Amino acid sequence: MSRNHPTRRTALAALTAVAAMAVSPAFAQGAAGFPARPIKIVVPYAAGGFTDIIARMVGTKLSEKLGQPVVVENKPGASTMLGAEAVARATPDGYTLLMATTSTLSTNPLLFRKMPYKVADFTPVALAGLTPFVLVAHPSVPVNDAAGLVTYARANPGKLNFAMLGQGSSTHLVDEMLRSQAKVDILDVPYKGSGPASSDLIAGHVQLNFDAVSTAIPRIRGGQLKGLGITSDKRSPLLPNVPTFKESGLPQMIAYSWYGLLAPAGTPPAVVEQLNRTVNEVLKMPEVQAQLDSNGANAPLLNSKQFGELIEEHTRTWEKVIKPLNITMD
């Protein structure tokens, strides 16, 4: 495994430039005749996960508003790169979209030297959701919040461990963020899947894990695990007793996974604007908001330029974590 990687600031600048075109007044006249046929959303994950759920939820409502079928196609593999490559190579006409995630544009370009696509191959369309991470612990861990964990971990270096779902995974990167910011020595125990990791955590074979809000809730409420901290800037209404890391003395410990629609670069700006406007209308629907809320997600209404800026911001956040590790995944 090589230990050096380049940054992607030039490509990110290009991404923002393309996004800026999508909202400029010169292209605000709308996309006459669009859509005239079905739209496809490629999900770069297997069916059933949150990315798939949000794509199908948004797709169903988009279809109702646009008057054309919206078909979801699952194309998992290679840390979202298989699905992303397919969309990057698609005709840039607005009829093929990607439900991208943090991995697609914010961490893959930092972790992989060789990728089948570039950041500049895409135009941001619309943000569809943001989800924070919850630090959960086995009940045997003798602390009840993140501040207590930091104190305990500093006094007991190497005694605690994280269940980690592979190098470069979101759980690994959030682990590293906490280690760096809290200056603690907590070990990683790698797992090949969330199922075995969760089983060992509940059994007490490992002590800590960063989990999604939706999967953490039943385990915390059922007493199998306890929530120590959440990486959002405000407490989750679903977990009101779990403090933020900001409250626990780690104000920089803010991290989210983002989910959003991308189109191939070169998609007409008027089409991008129309899709962005319609997705934002979907996100304001009470039933969609309820579905997002139930999964611990929120979706600020952003135009395509703002969504591109959010992607850049998240890339900078993860670059600060990844660059000191000097790792690449190929």
ZAZA-811948 format. One record per residue (C-alpha): residue in one letter; residue number from 0; x, y, z. Coordinates in steps of 0.05 Angstrom, whole numbers, plus 5000, padded with zeros to 4 digits. Layout:
BEGIN
<site><type>A</type><seq>NUM</seq><east>X</east><north>Y</north><up>Z</up></site>
...
This chain:
BEGIN
<site><type>M</type><seq>0</seq><east>5000</east><north>5000</north><up>5000</up></site>
<site><type>S</type><seq>1</seq><east>5029</east><north>5067</north><up>4979</up></site>
<site><type>R</type><seq>2</seq><east>5035</east><north>5120</north><up>5033</up></site>
<site><type>N</type><seq>3</seq><east>5027</east><north>5183</north><up>4993</up></site>
<site><type>H</type><seq>4</seq><east>4968</east><north>5216</north><up>4960</up></site>
<site><type>P</type><seq>5</seq><east>4955</east><north>5282</north><up>4923</up></site>
<site><type>T</type><seq>6</seq><east>4902</east><north>5332</north><up>4942</up></site>
<site><type>R</type><seq>7</seq><east>4845</east><north>5350</north><up>4895</up></site>
<site><type>R</type><seq>8</seq><east>4838</east><north>5425</north><up>4904</up></site>
<site><type>T</type><seq>9</seq><east>4841</east><north>5439</north><up>4829</up></site>
<site><type>A</type><seq>10</seq><east>4786</east><north>5390</north><up>4814</up></site>
<site><type>L</type><seq>11</seq><east>4744</east><north>5417</north><up>4871</up></site>
<site><type>A</type><seq>12</seq><east>4751</east><north>5487</north><up>4844</up></site>
<site><type>A</type><seq>13</seq><east>4726</east><north>5462</north><up>4777</up></site>
<site><type>L</type><seq>14</seq><east>4667</east><north>5430</north><up>4812</up></site>
<site><type>T</type><seq>15</seq><east>4647</east><north>5495</north><up>4844</up></site>
<site><type>A</type><seq>16</seq><east>4655</east><north>5533</north><up>4778</up></site>
<site><type>V</type><seq>17</seq><east>4608</east><north>5485</north><up>4743</up></site>
<site><type>A</type><seq>18</seq><east>4558</east><north>5490</north><up>4800</up></site>
<site><type>A</type><seq>19</seq><east>4561</east><north>5566</north><up>4797</up></site>
<site><type>M</type><seq>20</seq><east>4540</east><north>5564</north><up>4724</up></site>
<site><type>A</type><seq>21</seq><east>4480</east><north>5523</north><up>4744</up></site>
<site><type>V</type><seq>22</seq><east>4450</east><north>5579</north><up>4785</up></site>
<site><type>S</type><seq>23</seq><east>4472</east><north>5641</north><up>4746</up></site>
<site><type>P</type><seq>24</seq><east>4417</east><north>5687</north><up>4720</up></site>
<site><type>A</type><seq>25</seq><east>4436</east><north>5672</north><up>4648</up></site>
<site><type>F</type><seq>26</seq><east>4410</east><north>5602</north><up>4656</up></site>
<site><type>A</type><seq>27</seq><east>4349</east><north>5616</north><up>4698</up></site>
<site><type>Q</type><seq>28</seq><east>4298</east><north>5612</north><up>4642</up></site>
<site><type>G</type><seq>29</seq><east>4282</east><north>5539</north><up>4655</up></site>
<site><type>A</type><seq>30</seq><east>4289</east><north>5474</north><up>4615</up></site>
<site><type>A</type><seq>31</seq><east>4235</east><north>5473</north><up>4563</up></site>
<site><type>G</type><seq>32</seq><east>4210</east><north>5402</north><up>4549</up></site>
<site><type>F</type><seq>33</seq><east>4249</east><north>5369</north><up>4605</up></site>
<site><type>P</type><seq>34</seq><east>4237</east><north>5315</north><up>4624</up></site>
<site><type>A</type><seq>35</seq><east>4208</east><north>5281</north><up>4563</up></site>
<site><type>R</type><seq>36</seq><east>4225</east><north>5209</north><up>4584</up></site>
<site><type>P</type><seq>37</seq><east>4243</east><north>5168</north><up>4646</up></site>
<site><type>I</type><seq>38</seq><east>4300</east><north>5190</north><up>4692</up></site>
<site><type>K</type><seq>39</seq><east>4348</east><north>5140</north><up>4722</up></site>
<site><type>I</type><seq>40</seq><east>4380</east><north>5148</north><up>4791</up></site>
<site><type>V</type><seq>41</seq><east>4441</east><north>5104</north><up>4800</up></site>
<site><type>V</type><seq>42</seq><east>4454</east><north>5083</north><up>4872</up></site>
<site><type>P</type><seq>43</seq><east>4526</east><north>5060</north><up>4882</up></site>
<site><type>Y</type><seq>44</seq><east>4505</east><north>5013</north><up>4940</up></site>
<site><type>A</type><seq>45</seq><east>4464</east><north>4950</north><up>4947</up></site>
<site><type>A</type><seq>46</seq><east>4389</east><north>4956</north><up>4958</up></site>
<site><type>G</type><seq>47</seq><east>4363</east><north>4966</north><up>5028</up></site>
<site><type>G</type><seq>48</seq><east>4413</east><north>5015</north><up>5058</up></site>
<site><type>F</type><seq>49</seq><east>4400</east><north>5088</north><up>5074</up></site>
<site><type>T</type><seq>50</seq><east>4428</east><north>5113</north><up>5007</up></site>
<site><type>D</type><seq>51</seq><east>4380</east><north>5067</north><up>4971</up></site>
<site><type>I</type><seq>52</seq><east>4322</east><north>5087</north><up>5016</up></site>
<site><type>I</type><seq>53</seq><east>4333</east><north>5161</north><up>5005</up></site>
<site><type>A</type><seq>54</seq><east>4342</east><north>5152</north><up>4930</up></site>
<site><type>R</type><seq>55</seq><east>4276</east><north>5114</north><up>4924</up></site>
<site><type>M</type><seq>56</seq><east>4239</east><north>5163</north><up>4969</up></site>
<site><type>V</type><seq>57</seq><east>4264</east><north>5223</north><up>4929</up></site>
<site><type>G</type><seq>58</seq><east>4255</east><north>5187</north><up>4863</up></site>
<site><type>T</type><seq>59</seq><east>4182</east><north>5170</north><up>4877</up></site>
<site><type>K</type><seq>60</seq><east>4164</east><north>5242</north><up>4894</up></site>
<site><type>L</type><seq>61</seq><east>4205</east><north>5269</north><up>4836</up></site>
<site><type>S</type><seq>62</seq><east>4165</east><north>5224</north><up>4789</up></site>
<site><type>E</type><seq>63</seq><east>4100</east><north>5253</north><up>4816</up></site>
<site><type>K</type><seq>64</seq><east>4123</east><north>5324</north><up>4807</up></site>
<site><type>L</type><seq>65</seq><east>4157</east><north>5316</north><up>4739</up></site>
<site><type>G</type><seq>66</seq><east>4105</east><north>5271</north><up>4708</up></site>
<site><type>Q</type><seq>67</seq><east>4156</east><north>5219</north><up>4685</up></site>
<site><type>P</type><seq>68</seq><east>4179</east><north>5153</north><up>4716</up></site>
<site><type>V</type><seq>69</seq><east>4242</east><north>5157</north><up>4759</up></site>
<site><type>V</type><seq>70</seq><east>4278</east><north>5089</north><up>4760</up></site>
<site><type>V</type><seq>71</seq><east>4329</east><north>5071</north><up>4814</up></site>
<site><type>E</type><seq>72</seq><east>4385</east><north>5025</north><up>4792</up></site>
<site><type>N</type><seq>73</seq><east>4432</east><north>4995</north><up>4845</up></site>
<site><type>K</type><seq>74</seq><east>4504</east><north>4989</north><up>4821</up></site>
<site><type>P</type><seq>75</seq><east>4547</east><north>4974</north><up>4882</up></site>
<site><type>G</type><seq>76</seq><east>4621</east><north>4962</north><up>4886</up></site>
<site><type>A</type><seq>77</seq><east>4690</east><north>4993</north><up>4894</up></site>
<site><type>S</type><seq>78</seq><east>4672</east><north>5044</north><up>4947</up></site>
<site><type>T</type><seq>79</seq><east>4617</east><north>5074</north><up>4903</up></site>
<site><type>M</type><seq>80</seq><east>4664</east><north>5080</north><up>4843</up></site>
<site><type>L</type><seq>81</seq><east>4628</east><north>5031</north><up>4798</up></site>
<site><type>G</type><seq>82</seq><east>4563</east><north>5069</north><up>4800</up></site>
<site><type>A</type><seq>83</seq><east>4598</east><north>5136</north><up>4798</up></site>
<site><type>E</type><seq>84</seq><east>4638</east><north>5117</north><up>4736</up></site>
<site><type>A</type><seq>85</seq><east>4574</east><north>5096</north><up>4700</up></site>
<site><type>V</type><seq>86</seq><east>4542</east><north>5163</north><up>4712</up></site>
<site><type>A</type><seq>87</seq><east>4606</east><north>5203</north><up>4696</up></site>
<site><type>R</type><seq>88</seq><east>4606</east><north>5169</north><up>4627</up></site>
<site><type>A</type><seq>89</seq><east>4531</east><north>5178</north><up>4615</up></site>
<site><type>T</type><seq>90</seq><east>4502</east><north>5229</north><up>4566</up></site>
<site><type>P</type><seq>91</seq><east>4499</east><north>5296</north><up>4603</up></site>
<site><type>D</type><seq>92</seq><east>4425</east><north>5309</north><up>4591</up></site>
<site><type>G</type><seq>93</seq><east>4395</east><north>5303</north><up>4661</up></site>
<site><type>Y</type><seq>94</seq><east>4366</east><north>5234</north><up>4649</up></site>
<site><type>T</type><seq>95</seq><east>4420</east><north>5197</north><up>4687</up></site>
<site><type>L</type><seq>96</seq><east>4435</east><north>5218</north><up>4759</up></site>
<site><type>L</type><seq>97</seq><east>4478</east><north>5191</north><up>4815</up></site>
<site><type>M</type><seq>98</seq><east>4457</east><north>5188</north><up>4888</up></site>
<site><type>A</type><seq>99</seq><east>4527</east><north>5203</north><up>4913</up></site>
<site><type>T</type><seq>100</seq><east>4554</east><north>5201</north><up>4984</up></site>
<site><type>T</type><seq>101</seq><east>4613</east><north>5228</north><up>5022</up></site>
<site><type>S</type><seq>102</seq><east>4656</east><north>5171</north><up>4996</up></site>
<site><type>T</type><seq>103</seq><east>4642</east><north>5188</north><up>4923</up></site>
<site><type>L</type><seq>104</seq><east>4671</east><north>5258</north><up>4921</up></site>
<site><type>S</type><seq>105</seq><east>4697</east><north>5277</north><up>4991</up></site>
<site><type>T</type><seq>106</seq><east>4740</east><north>5218</north><up>5013</up></site>
<site><type>N</type><seq>107</seq><east>4753</east><north>5173</north><up>4952</up></site>
<site><type>P</type><seq>108</seq><east>4795</east><north>5227</north><up>4917</up></site>
<site><type>L</type><seq>109</seq><east>4838</east><north>5232</north><up>4980</up></site>
<site><type>L</type><seq>110</seq><east>4845</east><north>5157</north><up>4990</up></site>
<site><type>F</type><seq>111</seq><east>4853</east><north>5130</north><up>4919</up></site>
<site><type>R</type><seq>112</seq><east>4908</east><north>5150</north><up>4871</up></site>
<site><type>K</type><seq>113</seq><east>4875</east><north>5115</north><up>4813</up></site>
<site><type>M</type><seq>114</seq><east>4801</east><north>5128</north><up>4803</up></site>
<site><type>P</type><seq>115</seq><east>4756</east><north>5116</north><up>4742</up></site>
<site><type>Y</type><seq>116</seq><east>4727</east><north>5186</north><up>4748</up></site>
<site><type>K</type><seq>117</seq><east>4748</east><north>5256</north><up>4770</up></site>
<site><type>V</type><seq>118</seq><east>4711</east><north>5305</north><up>4815</up></site>
<site><type>A</type><seq>119</seq><east>4705</east><north>5351</north><up>4755</up></site>
<site><type>D</type><seq>120</seq><east>4666</east><north>5296</north><up>4717</up></site>
<site><type>F</type><seq>121</seq><east>4603</east><north>5315</north><up>4757</up></site>
<site><type>T</type><seq>122</seq><east>4556</east><north>5373</north><up>4766</up></site>
<site><type>P</type><seq>123</seq><east>4524</east><north>5380</north><up>4836</up></site>
<site><type>V</type><seq>124</seq><east>4448</east><north>5378</north><up>4831</up></site>
<site><type>A</type><seq>125</seq><east>4418</east><north>5377</north><up>4901</up></site>
<site><type>L</type><seq>126</seq><east>4433</east><north>5356</north><up>4972</up></site>
<site><type>A</type><seq>127</seq><east>4386</east><north>5302</north><up>4996</up></site>
<site><type>G</type><seq>128</seq><east>4408</east><north>5290</north><up>5067</up></site>
<site><type>L</type><seq>129</seq><east>4461</east><north>5297</north><up>5122</up></site>
<site><type>T</type><seq>130</seq><east>4470</east><north>5246</north><up>5178</up></site>
<site><type>P</type><seq>131</seq><east>4517</east><north>5251</north><up>5238</up></site>
<site><type>F</type><seq>132</seq><east>4553</east><north>5194</north><up>5274</up></site>
<site><type>V</type><seq>133</seq><east>4537</east><north>5170</north><up>5345</up></site>
<site><type>L</type><seq>134</seq><east>4591</east><north>5142</north><up>5389</up></site>
<site><type>V</type><seq>135</seq><east>4562</east><north>5081</north><up>5424</up></site>
<site><type>A</type><seq>136</seq><east>4594</east><north>5040</north><up>5479</up></site>
<site><type>H</type><seq>137</seq><east>4583</east><north>4974</north><up>5514</up></site>
<site><type>P</type><seq>138</seq><east>4551</east><north>4984</north><up>5582</up></site>
<site><type>S</type><seq>139</seq><east>4614</east><north>4959</north><up>5616</up></site>
<site><type>V</type><seq>140</seq><east>4652</east><north>5021</north><up>5595</up></site>
<site><type>P</type><seq>141</seq><east>4654</east><north>5062</north><up>5660</up></site>
<site><type>V</type><seq>142</seq><east>4634</east><north>5130</north><up>5630</up></site>
<site><type>N</type><seq>143</seq><east>4568</east><north>5161</north><up>5607</up></site>
<site><type>D</type><seq>144</seq><east>4590</east><north>5215</north><up>5558</up></site>
<site><type>A</type><seq>145</seq><east>4646</east><north>5235</north><up>5511</up></site>
<site><type>A</type><seq>146</seq><east>4679</east><north>5280</north><up>5563</up></site>
<site><type>G</type><seq>147</seq><east>4683</east><north>5221</north><up>5611</up></site>
<site><type>L</type><seq>148</seq><east>4709</east><north>5177</north><up>5556</up></site>
<site><type>V</type><seq>149</seq><east>4766</east><north>5225</north><up>5540</up></site>
<site><type>T</type><seq>150</seq><east>4786</east><north>5228</north><up>5613</up></site>
<site><type>Y</type><seq>151</seq><east>4783</east><north>5152</north><up>5621</up></site>
<site><type>A</type><seq>152</seq><east>4820</east><north>5138</north><up>5556</up></site>
<site><type>R</type><seq>153</seq><east>4876</east><north>5185</north><up>5573</up></site>
<site><type>A</type><seq>154</seq><east>4884</east><north>5151</north><up>5641</up></site>
<site><type>N</type><seq>155</seq><east>4881</east><north>5081</north><up>5608</up></site>
<site><type>P</type><seq>156</seq><east>4918</east><north>5085</north><up>5542</up></site>
<site><type>G</type><seq>157</seq><east>4907</east><north>5025</north><up>5497</up></site>
<site><type>K</type><seq>158</seq><east>4854</east><north>4994</north><up>5542</up></site>
<site><type>L</type><seq>159</seq><east>4794</east><north>5012</north><up>5498</up></site>
<site><type>N</type><seq>160</seq><east>4782</east><north>4993</north><up>5426</up></site>
<site><type>F</type><seq>161</seq><east>4737</east><north>5013</north><up>5367</up></site>
<site><type>A</type><seq>162</seq><east>4700</east><north>4965</north><up>5321</up></site>
<site><type>M</type><seq>163</seq><east>4725</east><north>4991</north><up>5254</up></site>
<site><type>L</type><seq>164</seq><east>4695</east><north>4972</north><up>5187</up></site>
<site><type>G</type><seq>165</seq><east>4758</east><north>4973</north><up>5145</up></site>
<site><type>Q</type><seq>166</seq><east>4814</east><north>5023</north><up>5132</up></site>
<site><type>G</type><seq>167</seq><east>4789</east><north>5086</north><up>5099</up></site>
<site><type>S</type><seq>168</seq><east>4716</east><north>5072</north><up>5119</up></site>
<site><type>S</type><seq>169</seq><east>4674</east><north>5125</north><up>5151</up></site>
<site><type>T</type><seq>170</seq><east>4681</east><north>5091</north><up>5219</up></site>
<site><type>H</type><seq>171</seq><east>4756</east><north>5089</north><up>5212</up></site>
<site><type>L</type><seq>172</seq><east>4759</east><north>5163</north><up>5193</up></site>
<site><type>V</type><seq>173</seq><east>4715</east><north>5185</north><up>5251</up></site>
<site><type>D</type><seq>174</seq><east>4756</east><north>5142</north><up>5298</up></site>
<site><type>E</type><seq>175</seq><east>4818</east><north>5178</north><up>5274</up></site>
<site><type>M</type><seq>176</seq><east>4785</east><north>5246</north><up>5281</up></site>
<site><type>L</type><seq>177</seq><east>4769</east><north>5231</north><up>5354</up></site>
<site><type>R</type><seq>178</seq><east>4838</east><north>5203</north><up>5369</up></site>
<site><type>S</type><seq>179</seq><east>4870</east><north>5265</north><up>5338</up></site>
<site><type>Q</type><seq>180</seq><east>4826</east><north>5317</north><up>5371</up></site>
<site><type>A</type><seq>181</seq><east>4821</east><north>5284</north><up>5439</up></site>
<site><type>K</type><seq>182</seq><east>4894</east><north>5260</north><up>5441</up></site>
<site><type>V</type><seq>183</seq><east>4873</east><north>5191</north><up>5464</up></site>
<site><type>D</type><seq>184</seq><east>4902</east><north>5121</north><up>5451</up></site>
<site><type>I</type><seq>185</seq><east>4843</east><north>5077</north><up>5430</up></site>
<site><type>L</type><seq>186</seq><east>4857</east><north>5016</north><up>5387</up></site>
<site><type>D</type><seq>187</seq><east>4822</east><north>4994</north><up>5324</up></site>
<site><type>V</type><seq>188</seq><east>4794</east><north>4924</north><up>5315</up></site>
<site><type>P</type><seq>189</seq><east>4778</east><north>4914</north><up>5240</up></site>
<site><type>Y</type><seq>190</seq><east>4714</east><north>4879</north><up>5218</up></site>
<site><type>K</type><seq>191</seq><east>4690</east><north>4859</north><up>5149</up></site>
<site><type>G</type><seq>192</seq><east>4618</east><north>4880</north><up>5161</up></site>
<site><type>S</type><seq>193</seq><east>4572</east><north>4918</north><up>5207</up></site>
<site><type>G</type><seq>194</seq><east>4536</east><north>4854</north><up>5229</up></site>
<site><type>P</type><seq>195</seq><east>4597</east><north>4820</north><up>5262</up></site>
<site><type>A</type><seq>196</seq><east>4620</east><north>4887</north><up>5290</up></site>
<site><type>S</type><seq>197</seq><east>4553</east><north>4901</north><up>5322</up></site>
<site><type>S</type><seq>198</seq><east>4548</east><north>4830</north><up>5350</up></site>
<site><type>D</type><seq>199</seq><east>4617</east><north>4835</north><up>5383</up></site>
<site><type>L</type><seq>200</seq><east>4602</east><north>4905</north><up>5410</up></site>
<site><type>I</type><seq>201</seq><east>4537</east><north>4882</north><up>5442</up></site>
<site><type>A</type><seq>202</seq><east>4573</east><north>4821</north><up>5470</up></site>
<site><type>G</type><seq>203</seq><east>4628</east><north>4865</north><up>5499</up></site>
<site><type>H</type><seq>204</seq><east>4686</east><north>4838</north><up>5457</up></site>
<site><type>V</type><seq>205</seq><east>4698</east><north>4909</north><up>5434</up></site>
<site><type>Q</type><seq>206</seq><east>4678</east><north>4971</north><up>5472</up></site>
<site><type>L</type><seq>207</seq><east>4664</east><north>5028</north><up>5423</up></site>
<site><type>N</type><seq>208</seq><east>4636</east><north>5042</north><up>5354</up></site>
<site><type>F</type><seq>209</seq><east>4613</east><north>5101</north><up>5313</up></site>
<site><type>D</type><seq>210</seq><east>4544</east><north>5084</north><up>5287</up></site>
<site><type>A</type><seq>211</seq><east>4487</east><north>5116</north><up>5247</up></site>
<site><type>V</type><seq>212</seq><east>4432</east><north>5149</north><up>5288</up></site>
<site><type>S</type><seq>213</seq><east>4379</east><north>5102</north><up>5259</up></site>
<site><type>T</type><seq>214</seq><east>4415</east><north>5038</north><up>5280</up></site>
<site><type>A</type><seq>215</seq><east>4440</east><north>5066</north><up>5346</up></site>
<site><type>I</type><seq>216</seq><east>4371</east><north>5087</north><up>5372</up></site>
<site><type>P</type><seq>217</seq><east>4341</east><north>5018</north><up>5385</up></site>
<site><type>R</type><seq>218</seq><east>4405</east><north>4992</north><up>5417</up></site>
<site><type>I</type><seq>219</seq><east>4410</east><north>5052</north><up>5462</up></site>
<site><type>R</type><seq>220</seq><east>4337</east><north>5052</north><up>5481</up></site>
<site><type>G</type><seq>221</seq><east>4339</east><north>4977</north><up>5493</up></site>
<site><type>G</type><seq>222</seq><east>4399</east><north>4983</north><up>5540</up></site>
<site><type>Q</type><seq>223</seq><east>4445</east><north>4941</north><up>5497</up></site>
<site><type>L</type><seq>224</seq><east>4491</east><north>5000</north><up>5486</up></site>
<site><type>K</type><seq>225</seq><east>4497</east><north>5071</north><up>5512</up></site>
<site><type>G</type><seq>226</seq><east>4506</east><north>5134</north><up>5472</up></site>
<site><type>L</type><seq>227</seq><east>4567</east><north>5176</north><up>5491</up></site>
<site><type>G</type><seq>228</seq><east>4567</east><north>5231</north><up>5439</up></site>
<site><type>I</type><seq>229</seq><east>4541</east><north>5254</north><up>5372</up></site>
<site><type>T</type><seq>230</seq><east>4581</east><north>5289</north><up>5318</up></site>
<site><type>S</type><seq>231</seq><east>4526</east><north>5339</north><up>5299</up></site>
<site><type>D</type><seq>232</seq><east>4528</east><north>5412</north><up>5320</up></site>
<site><type>K</type><seq>233</seq><east>4462</east><north>5403</north><up>5358</up></site>
<site><type>R</type><seq>234</seq><east>4433</east><north>5345</north><up>5397</up></site>
<site><type>S</type><seq>235</seq><east>4389</east><north>5297</north><up>5358</up></site>
<site><type>P</type><seq>236</seq><east>4315</east><north>5301</north><up>5378</up></site>
<site><type>L</type><seq>237</seq><east>4316</east><north>5225</north><up>5372</up></site>
<site><type>L</type><seq>238</seq><east>4371</east><north>5220</north><up>5424</up></site>
<site><type>P</type><seq>239</seq><east>4361</east><north>5280</north><up>5469</up></site>
<site><type>N</type><seq>240</seq><east>4403</east><north>5252</north><up>5525</up></site>
<site><type>V</type><seq>241</seq><east>4465</east><north>5241</north><up>5481</up></site>
<site><type>P</type><seq>242</seq><east>4509</east><north>5304</north><up>5484</up></site>
<site><type>T</type><seq>243</seq><east>4545</east><north>5332</north><up>5424</up></site>
<site><type>F</type><seq>244</seq><east>4621</east><north>5329</north><up>5424</up></site>
<site><type>K</type><seq>245</seq><east>4620</east><north>5405</north><up>5424</up></site>
<site><type>E</type><seq>246</seq><east>4585</east><north>5402</north><up>5492</up></site>
<site><type>S</type><seq>247</seq><east>4638</east><north>5353</north><up>5515</up></site>
<site><type>G</type><seq>248</seq><east>4697</east><north>5399</north><up>5502</up></site>
<site><type>L</type><seq>249</seq><east>4714</east><north>5378</north><up>5430</up></site>
<site><type>P</type><seq>250</seq><east>4685</east><north>5435</north><up>5388</up></site>
<site><type>Q</type><seq>251</seq><east>4719</east><north>5412</north><up>5323</up></site>
<site><type>M</type><seq>252</seq><east>4690</east><north>5342</north><up>5328</up></site>
<site><type>I</type><seq>253</seq><east>4634</east><north>5354</north><up>5278</up></site>
<site><type>A</type><seq>254</seq><east>4624</east><north>5304</north><up>5222</up></site>
<site><type>Y</type><seq>255</seq><east>4568</east><north>5284</north><up>5176</up></site>
<site><type>S</type><seq>256</seq><east>4556</east><north>5237</north><up>5118</up></site>
<site><type>W</type><seq>257</seq><east>4524</east><north>5274</north><up>5060</up></site>
<site><type>Y</type><seq>258</seq><east>4477</east><north>5245</north><up>5007</up></site>
<site><type>G</type><seq>259</seq><east>4460</east><north>5281</north><up>4944</up></site>
<site><type>L</type><seq>260</seq><east>4445</east><north>5279</north><up>4870</up></site>
<site><type>L</type><seq>261</seq><east>4499</east><north>5291</north><up>4818</up></site>
<site><type>A</type><seq>262</seq><east>4494</east><north>5296</north><up>4743</up></site>
<site><type>P</type><seq>263</seq><east>4549</east><north>5285</north><up>4690</up></site>
<site><type>A</type><seq>264</seq><east>4590</east><north>5348</north><up>4677</up></site>
<site><type>G</type><seq>265</seq><east>4562</east><north>5386</north><up>4618</up></site>
<site><type>T</type><seq>266</seq><east>4489</east><north>5375</north><up>4637</up></site>
<site><type>P</type><seq>267</seq><east>4451</east><north>5438</north><up>4614</up></site>
<site><type>P</type><seq>268</seq><east>4449</east><north>5488</north><up>4671</up></site>
<site><type>A</type><seq>269</seq><east>4374</east><north>5499</north><up>4662</up></site>
<site><type>V</type><seq>270</seq><east>4362</east><north>5425</north><up>4671</up></site>
<site><type>V</type><seq>271</seq><east>4406</east><north>5425</north><up>4734</up></site>
<site><type>E</type><seq>272</seq><east>4367</east><north>5484</north><up>4761</up></site>
<site><type>Q</type><seq>273</seq><east>4300</east><north>5451</north><up>4747</up></site>
<site><type>L</type><seq>274</seq><east>4322</east><north>5386</north><up>4781</up></site>
<site><type>N</type><seq>275</seq><east>4349</east><north>5425</north><up>4841</up></site>
<site><type>R</type><seq>276</seq><east>4285</east><north>5464</north><up>4849</up></site>
<site><type>T</type><seq>277</seq><east>4242</east><north>5402</north><up>4844</up></site>
<site><type>V</type><seq>278</seq><east>4284</east><north>5362</north><up>4893</up></site>
<site><type>N</type><seq>279</seq><east>4280</east><north>5419</north><up>4943</up></site>
<site><type>E</type><seq>280</seq><east>4204</east><north>5419</north><up>4935</up></site>
<site><type>V</type><seq>281</seq><east>4205</east><north>5344</north><up>4950</up></site>
<site><type>L</type><seq>282</seq><east>4248</east><north>5354</north><up>5012</up></site>
<site><type>K</type><seq>283</seq><east>4197</east><north>5404</north><up>5039</up></site>
<site><type>M</type><seq>284</seq><east>4141</east><north>5352</north><up>5036</up></site>
<site><type>P</type><seq>285</seq><east>4118</east><north>5331</north><up>5107</up></site>
<site><type>E</type><seq>286</seq><east>4122</east><north>5257</north><up>5092</up></site>
<site><type>V</type><seq>287</seq><east>4193</east><north>5264</north><up>5065</up></site>
<site><type>Q</type><seq>288</seq><east>4214</east><north>5305</north><up>5125</up></site>
<site><type>A</type><seq>289</seq><east>4184</east><north>5252</north><up>5171</up></site>
<site><type>Q</type><seq>290</seq><east>4224</east><north>5197</north><up>5136</up></site>
<site><type>L</type><seq>291</seq><east>4288</east><north>5236</north><up>5141</up></site>
<site><type>D</type><seq>292</seq><east>4274</east><north>5253</north><up>5214</up></site>
<site><type>S</type><seq>293</seq><east>4262</east><north>5179</north><up>5231</up></site>
<site><type>N</type><seq>294</seq><east>4332</east><north>5163</north><up>5204</up></site>
<site><type>G</type><seq>295</seq><east>4365</east><north>5220</north><up>5243</up></site>
<site><type>A</type><seq>296</seq><east>4377</east><north>5259</north><up>5178</up></site>
<site><type>N</type><seq>297</seq><east>4364</east><north>5330</north><up>5158</up></site>
<site><type>A</type><seq>298</seq><east>4367</east><north>5363</north><up>5090</up></site>
<site><type>P</type><seq>299</seq><east>4381</east><north>5438</north><up>5086</up></site>
<site><type>L</type><seq>300</seq><east>4352</east><north>5466</north><up>5022</up></site>
<site><type>L</type><seq>301</seq><east>4412</east><north>5485</north><up>4979</up></site>
<site><type>N</type><seq>302</seq><east>4419</east><north>5508</north><up>4908</up></site>
<site><type>S</type><seq>303</seq><east>4469</east><north>5470</north><up>4865</up></site>
<site><type>K</type><seq>304</seq><east>4525</east><north>5520</north><up>4877</up></site>
<site><type>Q</type><seq>305</seq><east>4516</east><north>5514</north><up>4952</up></site>
<site><type>F</type><seq>306</seq><east>4515</east><north>5439</north><up>4947</up></site>
<site><type>G</type><seq>307</seq><east>4582</east><north>5441</north><up>4910</up></site>
<site><type>E</type><seq>308</seq><east>4610</east><north>5486</north><up>4966</up></site>
<site><type>L</type><seq>309</seq><east>4585</east><north>5436</north><up>5018</up></site>
<site><type>I</type><seq>310</seq><east>4622</east><north>5380</north><up>4982</up></site>
<site><type>E</type><seq>311</seq><east>4685</east><north>5421</north><up>4983</up></site>
<site><type>E</type><seq>312</seq><east>4676</east><north>5437</north><up>5057</up></site>
<site><type>H</type><seq>313</seq><east>4669</east><north>5364</north><up>5074</up></site>
<site><type>T</type><seq>314</seq><east>4729</east><north>5346</north><up>5032</up></site>
<site><type>R</type><seq>315</seq><east>4771</east><north>5396</north><up>5071</up></site>
<site><type>T</type><seq>316</seq><east>4746</east><north>5366</north><up>5136</up></site>
<site><type>W</type><seq>317</seq><east>4766</east><north>5296</north><up>5116</up></site>
<site><type>E</type><seq>318</seq><east>4831</east><north>5318</north><up>5085</up></site>
<site><type>K</type><seq>319</seq><east>4853</east><north>5342</north><up>5154</up></site>
<site><type>V</type><seq>320</seq><east>4840</east><north>5272</north><up>5180</up></site>
<site><type>I</type><seq>321</seq><east>4867</east><north>5232</north><up>5121</up></site>
<site><type>K</type><seq>322</seq><east>4929</east><north>5271</north><up>5101</up></site>
<site><type>P</type><seq>323</seq><east>4968</east><north>5261</north><up>5167</up></site>
<site><type>L</type><seq>324</seq><east>4955</east><north>5185</north><up>5160</up></site>
<site><type>N</type><seq>325</seq><east>4991</east><north>5185</north><up>5092</up></site>
<site><type>I</type><seq>326</seq><east>4949</east><north>5127</north><up>5067</up></site>
<site><type>T</type><seq>327</seq><east>4921</east><north>5108</north><up>4999</up></site>
<site><type>M</type><seq>328</seq><east>4875</east><north>5050</north><up>4985</up></site>
<site><type>D</type><seq>329</seq><east>4908</east><north>5027</north><up>4920</up></site>
